[in-house]
């Protein structure tokens, strides 16, 4: 293949890699809310050039995970109690529709995918063994895949896209809740009960369990804000 044809593919691969890595670090709070995102520091962090980093930052600004302040540059979007409430309540409403449609339409293949997603999630620990103050990246990935599998049969790409965006925004609060000093939840049982209700096509029960599941995170993080702990963890 001529070099002139290969270069665009290389650039696209670098752009995609920068986007994935930066998004992952923001969602997992390895880059904390309000933290300044200096291009030079990110270049060193990810071992790539300026262009992929800037492209990723612009994409993440459009997704709401990054903010661009005039004369100050980029920073990780802030978290707040008001945003937490708005986000989680909206997520519940969107996932209620997506779950209802998914349970109505889900095939045997959907059931198998959901079982596999739960199995992978149940085998992962939440906390990074190398860093007790950080969420485990493999758990975060498996957690996202489980919840995506729950709604994957809903049949609406638009609804799935909206739900995915809300889930990513909410996952930052999940990371903050896990990083707090409070007791860890029995998330394996929570997800197992969600899976069983979904596989049994118990629509109302699945929706209610999902609402409770999301509200448990909301309540835990809201308590952090009330105590000033969440604000204390974020750079000013």
Buried (B, 14 or more C-beta within 10 A) or exposed (E): EEEEEEEEEEBEEBBEBBBEBBBBBBBBBBBBBBBEBBBEEBBEBBEBEEEBBBBBBEBBBEBBBBBEEEEEEBBBBEBBBEBBBEBBBBBBEBBBBBBBBBBEEBEEEBBEBBEEBBEBBBEBEBBBEEEEEBBBBBBBBBBBBBBBBBBBBBEBEEBBEBBBBBBBBBBBBBBBBBBBEEEEBEBBEBBBBBBBBBBEEBBEBBBEBBBEBBBBBBEBBBBBBEEEBBBEBBEE
